[in-house]
Amino acid sequence: MPEASIIFPGCPDFEWDLPNGRSKFWTPAHYTNFTPGDSDWYRGPRDILGAVYHTPEEKADDTEATPGYFQVPKVYASTDWYLDNDGDLFQCVRLTDFSWAQGQRTWNTRSPRPSYLPKDDTSYNRYYTSIEIEGYAESLARTMTPAQYDTLVEWSARMAIMFDYPVNRQRLIAHSELITTKRDPGPSVLVDKFISEVQSRVTELTRGTPTTNTEVGPSTHYHTIPILGWKTSNNIPE
């Protein structure tokens, strides 16, 4: 079970069923750990142009600490999505708000920025959705389960369709490819086989559906936290 103090069934921005009958949860991050969508901080509304893949550097087991971690006030970090090793999907921040997942500084940002991004210094948090894949970057190849992998393919395809960006290695990108101080999610995730399976799933889901996008192509490090205790309130934790 997820170690989150507030948890509800379902994901507000993911209406589709997951493979293998896996579950979806809404575990809202504390309001001190993301930027509301109506803020002027990011120079405009969220404009998702791709997806960034992370590992939270937590043990791949039945204790999903990361969603609860983001509910702790003032940790100043969050993610849109979290995927546990059972293949369950958690949403932590609405896609109209700005999660604090791949923010950069002048000293740790790889150069040049991806060519499809606007030519400015606006944070990557505006342009990417983010997912944390339970496990460690160095061992994810060994700990990723078939159910976790299947959900990751489905999520990746649905995000690409929702935001109409192409499925290739320029748009599905590792955290380490943006930030010099990160190494997640490791070398085992964004391989040709995975990209090909996401492309195939997009094709299957959009067959006969007009699309404007025809292009295809070949961590944050947290400490785990103790159980915070269960609540049923609709209020965000204070």
C-alpha positions as CSV (number, residue, x, y, z in Angstrom):
1,M,0.0,0.0,0.0
2,P,1.2,3.5,-0.7
3,E,2.6,5.4,2.3
4,A,0.6,8.6,1.7
5,S,-1.4,10.5,4.2
6,I,-4.1,11.4,1.6
7,I,-5.0,9.0,-1.1
8,F,-8.0,8.6,-3.4
9,P,-8.8,6.1,-6.1
10,G,-8.2,7.1,-9.7
11,C,-6.0,9.7,-11.4
12,P,-7.7,13.0,-12.3
13,D,-5.8,13.3,-15.6
14,F,-5.6,9.6,-16.6
15,E,-9.1,8.3,-17.4
16,W,-8.0,5.0,-19.1
17,D,-7.7,1.6,-17.7
18,L,-4.2,0.2,-17.1
19,P,-2.9,-3.1,-18.4
20,N,-3.2,-6.2,-16.2
21,G,-6.0,-4.5,-14.1
22,R,-3.5,-2.3,-12.3
23,S,-4.8,0.4,-10.0
24,K,-4.6,4.2,-10.2
25,F,-4.3,6.6,-7.2
26,W,-4.5,10.3,-6.6
27,T,-2.0,11.3,-3.9
28,P,-1.9,15.1,-4.1
29,A,1.4,16.8,-3.4
30,H,1.5,19.5,-0.7
31,Y,0.8,22.9,-2.1
32,T,4.3,24.1,-1.0
33,N,5.9,21.5,-3.4
34,F,4.5,22.7,-6.8
35,T,3.5,25.9,-8.6
36,P,-0.2,26.5,-9.4
37,G,-1.1,26.7,-13.0
38,D,-2.4,30.2,-12.8
39,S,1.0,31.5,-11.6
40,D,3.1,33.8,-13.7
41,W,6.3,32.2,-12.6
42,Y,6.7,30.1,-15.7
43,R,5.8,32.9,-18.2
44,G,2.7,31.2,-19.4
45,P,0.5,28.0,-19.0
46,R,2.0,24.6,-19.0
47,D,3.0,23.5,-22.5
48,I,4.0,19.8,-22.5
49,L,6.2,18.8,-25.3
50,G,7.7,15.5,-24.0
51,A,8.2,13.3,-21.0
52,V,11.1,12.9,-18.6
53,Y,11.8,9.6,-16.9
54,H,13.2,9.5,-13.3
55,T,13.9,7.1,-10.6
56,P,13.2,8.2,-7.0
57,E,16.2,6.1,-5.7
58,E,14.0,4.1,-3.4
59,K,13.9,0.4,-2.9
60,A,11.6,-1.5,-5.3
61,D,9.3,-3.1,-2.8
62,D,5.8,-2.9,-1.4
63,T,6.5,0.4,0.4
64,E,5.9,3.3,-2.0
65,A,7.5,6.2,0.0
66,T,7.7,8.8,-2.7
67,P,4.0,9.8,-3.0
68,G,4.0,10.4,0.7
69,Y,7.2,12.3,0.6
70,F,5.7,14.9,-1.7
71,Q,2.9,15.4,0.8
72,V,5.3,16.6,3.4
73,P,5.3,20.4,3.5
74,K,8.3,22.3,2.1
75,V,10.3,19.5,0.6
76,Y,10.3,21.6,-2.6
77,A,10.0,18.8,-5.0
78,S,7.3,16.8,-6.7
79,T,6.4,14.8,-9.8
80,D,3.3,14.5,-12.0
81,W,3.3,10.7,-11.9
82,Y,4.8,7.8,-9.9
83,L,4.9,4.2,-11.0
84,D,5.3,1.5,-8.4
85,N,6.8,-1.9,-9.1
86,D,3.4,-3.6,-9.1
87,G,2.4,-1.5,-12.1
88,D,0.1,0.9,-10.2
89,L,0.0,4.5,-11.3
90,F,-0.1,7.5,-8.9
91,Q,-0.8,11.1,-9.8
92,C,0.7,13.7,-7.5
93,V,0.3,17.0,-9.4
94,R,-2.4,18.0,-11.9
95,L,-1.2,18.5,-15.4
96,T,-2.4,22.1,-15.4
97,D,-0.1,22.8,-12.5
98,F,3.8,22.8,-12.5
99,S,5.4,19.9,-10.7
100,W,9.0,20.6,-9.4
101,A,10.6,17.6,-11.1
102,Q,13.4,18.7,-13.5
103,G,14.1,22.3,-12.5
104,Q,17.5,23.4,-13.5
105,R,20.3,25.8,-12.5
106,T,22.8,27.5,-14.7
107,W,25.5,25.3,-13.3
108,N,23.9,21.9,-13.9
109,T,21.9,22.2,-17.1
110,R,23.2,20.3,-20.1
111,S,23.8,22.4,-23.2
112,P,22.4,22.9,-25.6
113,R,18.7,22.7,-24.6
114,P,16.6,20.3,-26.8
115,S,16.1,22.0,-30.1
116,Y,12.3,21.8,-30.1
117,L,12.0,23.9,-26.9
118,P,11.5,27.6,-27.1
119,K,14.8,29.6,-27.2
120,D,14.6,31.0,-23.7
121,D,15.6,29.9,-20.2
122,T,12.1,28.9,-19.0
123,S,12.3,25.9,-16.7
124,Y,11.9,22.4,-18.1
125,N,9.0,22.0,-15.6
126,R,6.9,23.9,-18.1
127,Y,7.6,21.7,-21.1
128,Y,7.7,18.2,-19.8
129,T,5.5,15.8,-17.8
130,S,7.5,13.7,-15.4
131,I,7.3,10.2,-14.0
132,E,9.2,8.5,-11.2
133,I,9.7,4.8,-11.7
134,E,10.1,3.0,-8.4
135,G,13.6,1.7,-8.0
136,Y,17.2,2.8,-8.3
137,A,18.9,4.0,-11.5
138,E,21.7,1.5,-11.2
139,S,19.4,-1.6,-10.7
140,L,16.2,-0.8,-12.5
141,A,17.0,-3.2,-15.2
142,R,16.9,-6.0,-12.6
143,T,13.9,-4.8,-10.5
144,M,11.5,-3.6,-13.1
145,T,8.6,-6.0,-13.3
146,P,6.5,-7.0,-16.3
147,A,3.5,-5.1,-14.9
148,Q,5.6,-2.0,-14.2
149,Y,6.9,-2.1,-17.7
150,D,3.5,-2.6,-19.3
151,T,2.1,0.4,-17.4
152,L,5.0,2.5,-18.4
153,V,4.4,1.7,-22.1
154,E,0.7,2.5,-21.7
155,W,1.3,5.8,-19.8
156,S,3.9,6.9,-22.3
157,A,1.6,6.3,-25.3
158,R,-1.3,8.0,-23.6
159,M,0.8,11.1,-22.8
160,A,2.1,11.3,-26.3
161,I,-1.4,11.2,-27.7
162,M,-2.8,13.6,-25.1
163,F,-0.2,16.3,-25.8
164,D,0.4,15.4,-29.5
165,Y,4.1,15.0,-29.4
166,P,6.1,12.4,-31.4
167,V,7.4,9.2,-29.9
168,N,11.2,9.3,-30.3
169,R,14.3,9.6,-28.1
170,Q,14.2,13.3,-28.4
171,R,10.8,13.6,-26.7
172,L,11.0,10.6,-24.3
173,I,14.1,11.7,-22.4
174,A,16.1,10.7,-19.3
175,H,16.5,13.1,-16.4
176,S,20.2,12.6,-16.8
177,E,20.0,13.9,-20.3
178,L,18.8,17.3,-19.1
179,I,20.7,17.7,-15.8
180,T,24.4,17.0,-15.3
181,T,24.1,16.0,-11.7
182,K,21.5,13.3,-12.3
183,R,21.9,9.8,-13.6
184,D,18.3,8.5,-13.6
185,P,16.6,6.5,-14.7
186,G,19.7,4.6,-15.8
187,P,20.4,2.9,-19.2
188,S,17.7,0.2,-19.1
189,V,14.5,2.2,-19.8
190,L,14.6,4.3,-22.9
191,V,16.0,1.6,-25.2
192,D,14.9,0.9,-28.8
193,K,12.6,-1.9,-27.8
194,F,10.7,0.4,-25.4
195,I,10.4,3.2,-27.9
196,S,9.2,0.8,-30.5
197,E,6.5,-0.6,-28.2
198,V,5.3,2.9,-27.3
199,Q,5.1,3.8,-31.0
200,S,3.1,0.6,-31.7
201,R,0.7,1.4,-28.9
202,V,0.2,4.9,-30.1
203,T,-0.5,3.5,-33.6
204,E,-3.0,1.0,-32.1
205,L,-4.8,3.6,-30.1
206,T,-5.0,6.2,-32.9
207,R,-5.8,4.0,-35.8
208,G,-8.4,5.8,-37.8
209,T,-8.1,8.9,-35.7
210,P,-6.8,12.1,-37.4
211,T,-3.7,13.4,-35.8
212,T,-1.4,16.4,-36.5
213,N,1.7,14.5,-35.4
214,T,3.1,11.8,-37.8
215,E,6.8,11.9,-36.7
216,V,8.2,8.8,-35.1
217,G,11.8,7.8,-34.4
218,P,13.9,5.0,-33.2
219,S,16.9,11.5,-10.1
220,T,16.1,13.2,-8.1
221,H,17.4,11.4,-5.0
222,Y,15.1,11.3,-2.0
223,H,15.2,9.8,1.4
224,T,12.3,7.6,2.3
225,I,9.9,8.7,5.0
226,P,7.9,6.9,7.6
227,I,4.2,6.1,7.3
228,L,2.3,9.4,7.8
229,G,-1.0,7.8,8.7
230,W,-4.2,7.5,6.7
231,K,-6.8,10.3,6.3
232,T,-10.0,10.5,4.5
233,S,-10.3,14.3,4.3
234,N,-10.5,16.0,0.9
235,N,-8.2,18.7,2.2
236,I,-4.6,18.9,1.0
237,P,-2.3,18.3,4.0
238,E,-1.1,21.5,5.8
